[in-house]
Each structure stands twice: as C-alpha cells, then as structure tokens.
Amino acid sequence: MNLKQKTVSGLKWSFTDSIMNQVVHFVFGIVLARLLSPSEYGIVGMSMVFVTLLEVLAEGGLMSALVRKKECTEQDYNTMFYTNIVIGAVLFLLLFFSSEAIAAFYKKQELILLVKVMSLNLVFNSFGMVETAMLTRSIDFKRQTRINFLSSISSGIIGVIFAYMGFGFWSLAIKTLWQNLSRVVLLHLSSTWKPKLMYSWESFRELFGFGSKMLLSSIIHSIYKNIYSLVIGKYYSAEQLGYYSRANQFKSYITGSIESSTQRVTYPVLASINEDNHKLKDAYVKLLKLVFFITATLLGMLFVNAKEVVLLLVGEKWAPSIVYLQILCFGGVLYPLQLINLNVIKAKGRSDLYLFIEILEKIFSIPAIVLGVIYGMNALVWGVVFNSIVTYIANSMFSGKMINYSIFKQVIQLSPVFINTLIMTLVALAAGSILSKNLFISLIIKCLTCFIYIIVSGELFKIKEYFEIKKLAYDQFVYHIGKKP
C-alpha cells in the first residue's frame, strides 16, 4: 500500500472512528442531558479540568516522539510502556491527595471524593499508550475504530443506567472511568505486542529529547483548553459551566471528528515525507483546503440550527447554551487548520519552535480571559473566537515559512469556501424563519436548504473539494455493495 492509499485509508477509518464515537456520545449525551441537570454536568467538568491536564503529563510527549521515529525497537516500546505507568501512578497520587485543595478552590465539598475517583483515569490510560502509538505509526485506525466503538457503547449504556437510577453526576464519572478502562483492556487483548522486562535509559533520553518540548507544548495547550472551564467554575457557577460545556460538546460532535482525524492521520503521513518539501507542501495544501471545506460547511449548518438542536434534543432547561454554541461555531472553524499547521512543524522535527508558538499564542489569550471575567460570559466565549484567530495566524506564519506557503496564499485560497459558507447560512436562516415557526419543521427546512445549496454551488462553481468528497462517498458506496469502483 503506497502513501496515498495509506493516507486515504487512514483518513477513512480515523474519520469513521470519530464519527461513530461522536454518534454514540451524541445519542447517550442527549439521554443523559435529559436525566441530569446543568449543574451536575458542571461539577464533573470542574474535576475534569485537572484530570485532562495531568493526562497530558502522563503521556510525557513520548507518544509523539515514538510516532515520529523512523525505526522503533523493542527497547523503545518497553521503555515507553514502563515510563508511562510510573508517571501515571505518580500523577494519580498527586491528584488524589490534592482533592481537598481543589474542592476548596471551587467551594464544592462533593469534589473531594469525585476528584479521587476520577484520578483513576490517569492509571488506566497509562497502560494503553504503547499500543495506541503502534497503531498510529502504522496508520491502522480500523482496529482503533472497533475498540473505541465498543468502549463508547458500553460506557454509554452504563452511564444512562446509573443516571436513571438517580446517581446524578456520579453517572458521568462512572461512564468516563469505564470507557477508559474498557478501551485499554481491548487494546491489550487485540495487540500481538506484549511488554517485556527491559528498559533503556538511552532510548528514554532519545524519545524524551524530542518529547520534552512536545510535552511542554501540550501542557500549555491543555491549560489553555481548560482555562475557560476553570474560570467559569470559579467566577460564575456550576450551572453556567454546564451550559458552556453543553454548547462546547455540541460543537465538538462535529469538530471532534474532524480534529481527531486530521491530527492522528496527518502527523504520521507528513512525518514520513518531511524531507521532501515539494511532497510535503502538496499534501499540506490539499489537506488544508479539504478540511476547511468540511469544517466550514458543517459548522455553518450547526450555527443555523443551534436553537432547534438545543431545544429539540435536550430541552428548554438548556436554552442559555444556544448563544454560546453559535459563538463557538465561529472559533471552531479554524481549529482543524491549526492542527495541520502544527503537524507540519512537528513533522519537520522543530519541537522547539512548536513550544515557542504555544507560549506566544497563550500569552495573547490572557487579556481575552481577563475581559471575560470582567464583562461576563458572552465576552468570555467571544474570547475563544479571538484566540482561535490569533492561533491560526501564528501557526500558519511559521509553518508557511518552512514550505514556502505564506498565510496570505492560504487566506486567498480558503476565502471562496468561507464566502460560499456565509451565503449558505444566510439563505438557510432566511428560509427557516420565513417558511415555519415550528422548531422541527424549521430544522428540516434549514437542513434541506443547506444540502441543496451545497450541491448546487458545488456543481455550478466546480468546487474541487466538493467533487473529492462526492467521489469518495461514491467509491465507498460502490465498495460496500460488493462491487469494484
């Protein structure tokens, strides 16, 4: 299988993995949102801020180093395996004994036990990192798709059962724990690789030399991603955090699939051709334009239908999250592009530059967060959009210099898609408001308007990305009915 076939196959299975998981989380998330209150979601969100941050530390940047390395030895795999377990255990103890301080910070006593229980996620995840890195190196996402799907289904069922029985926020905690534990168990059962009693300090130094800078970058990025939840939980309320988390979750049902697919597949693919600038630039430009077309189109549709989606699926009690969802759609458009730009820098082995960019970008985020605390939730959420724009500009400038593809060229080539999506949203909003006041009928009208506009504009203006998606969908349809394309 050549590189193009591997890339297409990897993207297909990675996207399938993400879509299937997002669908599962979406379905169970809707049920749980109707059974639980915004404040119960907010309480779990408070604990996950610290769990998510320490999960980055547990990975230690070694996975990125392992994926990038041209040839990996048995010593490399075993060194990473035992290193991650030790780090995971240490971080588990750190979070476990910090639970009272975290509860005092938020002034929520129920967080003491919750944080202690949630800290187990750090131990569970540390056991599955080698297998995940090995599958990512080989661009084998078919196996990961099956494993993630099974763990998502089983954890969703368990979460709903406990919520129905009246366990409140504990149902969300149990759901998360079971998903991570079952995923790691399935990874080990499906893998032919088994750990051996060996450890190499030389291997550790080599992996950590690249991974240490990636680790610091990941820590900074993780702090930034969770700072909004931290600030909302501290300066507002668990209920407001619940509204924000729900809006972000709806947005992530779309962007999460695209983000994880582009992140997991483009990095090993770009890393494999990092010495050929011509090939690297060609692959980068194609990915950038295709991903932006998909992301802009889907988030445009979500923006148009935000009110219908929230009220029809989770009910009136979640109505305050509608405006947050619409604002987050603006910022979400650029995030997958940021990842592709960063993957170019990683593929080139410039972990030092990667770290510098992360620090620079997050310094610019501080004023937006401060203004959000002063002027309210809407200002805080608009800060997410502002930071997304700044981050994209910074990432594009540095990655563009490496492959001679300036940010000006990027913006010029991406602007037709942006304009086309803007027209689509305006047409759909007008059609929905004029033709129906009923939420369900309005949702159908807006969605049909968007689909018709995409097809008509794609055929009329010969949009290359539209035809690529159309061909891929046709090939997959033909393949699955048992014929050769």
N, C-alpha and C positions, 0 to 999 in steps of 0.2 A: 504494500500500500504506500503510494507516494505521499508527499507532504500535503498536497491539495486534498487528496482523498481523506487523509487523516484529519485535516482541519474541518472538512465538511462533516465527516462522521463524528468528530469530537463536538462540534457545534450542535449537530443534530441531537446527540444523546445528552449533552450538557443542557441544552435548551429544553429537551423533553423532561430531563430530571427536574429542572427548575419549575417548568410548567406543572408537572404532576404534583410536585410538592406544594406549589402555590395553590393549586386547586384543592388539594387535601386540607391545607391550612385555612384556605378561604371557607370551605364548607364547614369545617369544625369551628372555625373562628366565628362564623355567623351564629351558630348554635350557642357557643359559649358567651358571645356578646349579649344574647337574649336572656341567658340564665344568670349572668353576672352583672355587676354594676360598674360604672366608670371608675369609681374609687378603688374597687378590688383589682382592676387592671393596673391602676396607678401604683398600688402598693407593691405588686410584683415587679413593675417597671423600676421602682426605686432600688430593689435588690439587684436587678439585672444590670444596672449601671456598673456595679463593682465586679460582678461575675464576668461580664463581657470584657472589661478592661484587663482583668487578670488572665482571661483565656488567651489574650494576645501575648502576655508574658510567658504563659505555659508553652506556647508554640516556639518561642525563643528565636524566631526568624530562621530556624533550621530547615523548615519545610521549603521555603523559597530557595534557600541555598541548595537543597537536595534536588529540587526540580530543575534548577538551572545547570547543575553539574553535568558535564558531558558523559562521564562514565562513573557509576556508583558501585562501590564494593560492598561486600557483606559487612565489613567493618563499619562502613558509613551508616548502613541501615541499623545495625545493632547499637552503635554509638548514639544515634538519634533516638532510638527507642528508649534506652535507659536514661538518657539525659532528660527527655520529656517527662518520664514518670517521676523522676526525682523533683524536677521543677514543679510538676503538678501537685505533688504531695506537700511541698513547702508552701505553695500558694494557697492550697486548701487550708492548711493550719493558720496561715496569716489571715485569711478571710474569716475563718471560723472564730478566731479569738478577737476579731475586730467588729463582730456583730453588734456588741453593745454600743460602741462608738458610732456606728452607722445609724443605729436606732435613735441615739441621742441627737445626731445631726439633723435627722428628719423629724424628730419628736414623735416617733411612732414605735411604741413598745413591741408591737406584733412583729416588727422586723428582726428582733433578736433571734428568735427560733427560725424564721424564714430564711435569713441570710446563712445561718449554719447549715440548713438543709440544702440550700441552693449551691453552697460551696462544693458539694459532691460532684457537680458538673465538671469541675476542674480535674478531678481524679479520673472520671470516666473518659473524658475527651483525650487525655494524655496517652491512653493506650491505643488509640486508633490513628495516630498521625503518620506513622511509617507507611501503613497500608494505603492511606489516602494519598500520600506523596508518590508512592509507586504507581498507583492508578493514574494519577495526574501526569507523571512523567511519560507514560505510555499512551497518553490521551485516550484512555479507556474509561469512558464515562457510562458505558452501558451497564457495567456491574454496579457502579455507584448509584445509578438511577434506580435499579431494583432494590438495593439496600435502603436508600433514603425513602423510597416509596413505602416499603414495609414498615419502617420505623415511624414514619409520619402517620400512617393509617392506624397502627396500634396505639400510638401515643394520643392521637385524637380521640379514639374511642374511650380510652381510659380517662382522659380529661373531661369528656362530656358526662361519663358515668359519675365521676366524683362531683362535678358541678351540680348534676341533677339530684344527688344525694345531700346537697347542702354544704359542701366543704368550702365554698367561697373561693378566695384567692389560692387556697391550697390545691385546688384542682388544676390551676395553671402551673403551679410549681411541680406537681407530680407529673403532669404531661411533659414538661421540659426534661425532667430527670429521666423518665422512661425513654423518651426519644433518643437522648444521647447514649444511654446505656445499651439499648437495643441495637443502635447503629454500630457501635463499637464491637459488640458481640458478633453481629452479622459480618462485619469486615474481617474479623479473625477467622470465622468459620469458612468464609469463601476464599480466603487467601492461601496460596501454596507456601508463602514465606512464613517461616516460624523463627522467633528470636532465639539467638544462641548466646551462651555466656562468653561474650567478648566485648572489649571496649578499647578504643584507640584515642588517646589524647591528641595525636597528630590529626586524626580525622575530625575531632571536635574543633581544634583550632582552625582548620581549613574551612569547615562549614560555618563556624561562628564568625570568622573573619568577614565573610560576606553577610551573614545573617544578623550580626550585631547591629549594623546600620539599618537593616530592614526592620529589625526588632524595635529600635528607637522610633523609626518612622511609623510603624504600626501602632506603637503606644500613643504617639501624638495624635494619629488619626482616630484611634479608638476613643481617646479622651474627648476629641472634638465631636465625634458622632454621638457621644453620650452626655456631653455637657448640657445640652438643651433639656434632657430628661432630668438631669441633676438640678439645674436651675429652676425648672418648673416645679419639681417636687419640693424644693427648699423654699422658694419665694411665693409660690402660688398654693396649690393643693393637690392631693392625690386624685381628686376628680378632674382637675384641669389636665393633669398628666395623663389620665385615662383618655380624655378627648384627643389630646395631641398624639398619644400612642395609637389610638384607633385610626386617626387620619393618616399617620405615617404608615400604618400597617396596610391600609387600603392602597396607598401609593406604592408600597413595596410589593404588593401582589403582582404588579406589572413590572416595576423597575428591578425587583429582586431577581426575576427570571433572566432578564437581560444582563444585569450586572454580574451575577454569578457565572453565567455562560461565557461572557466576554472575558472576565477575569481568569477563570480556570483554563479556558482553551487558548486565548491569545498569548498568554505568557509563555507556555512551553513551545508554542508554534513560533513566536517571534524570537525566542531564545535559541531555537535550532537554526535560525538563519541570521543571527546577529552580526556575522562577519561580512555579509553581503548587503551593502546599503541599498542597492537597487531593488533587490527582492524584498528587503525589509520595508522600504518605502512603499512599494507596490501593494504589499499585503496590508500595510497600515492604512493606506488611503481607502482601499476597498472596504475594510472593516469599519473604518470611521463613518463613512457615508451610509453604509447599510445599517449599522447600529443606530445612527441618528434618525434615519427614516423610520425605523420600527419604533424607537422610543418616543419620538415626537408625535407620531400618529396615535399610539396607544394612550399616551398621557393627555393628548388633546381630547380624545374620546372620554377619558375619565373626568377631565375638567368639566366638560359639557354636562356630564351625567352625575356630578358629585351629589347633588341634592337627592336625586332619585335613588342612587346607590345606597346612601346612608339611611334614608328614611324607610325605604322598602326592605332593606336587608336586616338592619339592626334596630330600627325603631326610633321613635321621637326622642327618647332619652339621650340619644347620641347626636342630636341635631347641632349642638355647638361645634362639633368636629367638621362640619361641612366647609366652613370658610377656611379652616386650617388645611383641609385636603386640597382645596383649589389653589391655595398659595404654594403648597409643597409640590404640586404638579409642575410649576414653573422651574423650581430648583432641580427637580428630578430629571429633567430633560438632558442636562449636561453631565450628570454623574457617570454614566457608562463611558462617555468620551474621555473623562478624566482618567478612568481606569486604563483605557487603551494607551493614552499618552504616557502614563506612569509605567506601563508594561514595556514600552519602548526603552525607557531609561533603565529599567531593571534588566531587560534583555541585553543591553549594552554593558552590563556589569557595573554601572555607576550608582552603587548603593549610597555613596557619599552625597551625590547630587540629589538622589531621591530623598534623603534625610533633610538636606538643606531646603528643598522645596516644601516639604511638610512643615518645617519650622516657620518658614516665611509665610505660608498660607494661613497658618493658625494664629500668627501674630495679628494678621489683618482681621481675624474673626472676633477678637476681643472687643473692639468698640461696638460691634453689632449686638453682642450679647449684653453688654452694659446698657445700651439703649433699650434693649428688650425688657430688662429688669425695671427700668425707669418708666417706660411708656406703655407697657402691657404686652399681653400675649400675641396680639397681631403683629406688633413691631418685632417681637422675638422670632416669630415664624418667618417674617419677611427677611430677617437676618440670615436665615438658612439660604434663601434665594441669592442674596447678595454674596455670601461666602462661596456659593456654588459657582457664580460667575467669575469671581476673583481666582478661585482654584483652577477653573478651566483655562483661564488666560495664562496663569503661571505655568501649568503643566504643558500647555501647547507651545509656549515660547521655548522652553528648554528642550522638549523632545523634537520640536521642529528644527532646531539648530543641528541636531545630531544627524538628521536625514534630509536636510535641505528642503523642508516643507514648512514655510512660515505660517504663523497664525492668521495672517491676512489672507493667504490662499485658502486656509481651512474655512474661514468665515465666508468667503466668496463662494466656495463650492457647497457649503451647507445652507446658505441663505435661501435658495429656491425651495428647499424642503420646509424650512421654517415658515416662509410666506404661504406656501401651499397649506400647511397645517393650520395656520392662523385663519385663512379663508374657510377651511373646513369647519373649524369650531364656531365661527360667526354664523355660517349657513345653518349648522345643526342647532345652535341656540335659537335662532330665529324661527326655524321650522317647529321646534318643540314648543315654544311659547305661543305661537300663532295657532297651531293646529289642535292643541289639547292642554287642559289644565289638570287632567288626571295623571298622577305620577307614573303609573305603569304604562299607560299609552304613550305618555311623553318620552319615557325611556326607550320604548320600541321605535318611535318616530325618529328620535335623535340618533340612535344606533344605525338604523337603516339609512338615514341621510348621510352619516359618516361613511358607511360602506360603499354606498352608491358614488359618493364624491371621490373616494379613493380610487375606485375602478375607472370612473370616467376620466379623472385628471391623469391617472397613470397611463391609460391608453392614449389619451389625447395629446399629452405632452411628452410621451415616450420616456417616462421616468425609469431610469435603468434599475434602480433598487426595487421598484415595484415589479418589474419583469423578472428579476432574480428570485424574489420571493414567490412569485407566481409559478416559475419553472420548478423551484424546489418543492413547492406544495404539490404540483402535478406529478413530479417524479416519485414523490413519496406515496401519493395516491395509487399510481400505477404499480409501484413495488408491492404495496400492501394488499392489492387484489390479485397478486400472483403472476404479474406479467413483467417483462423486462422493458424498461423505458427505452 
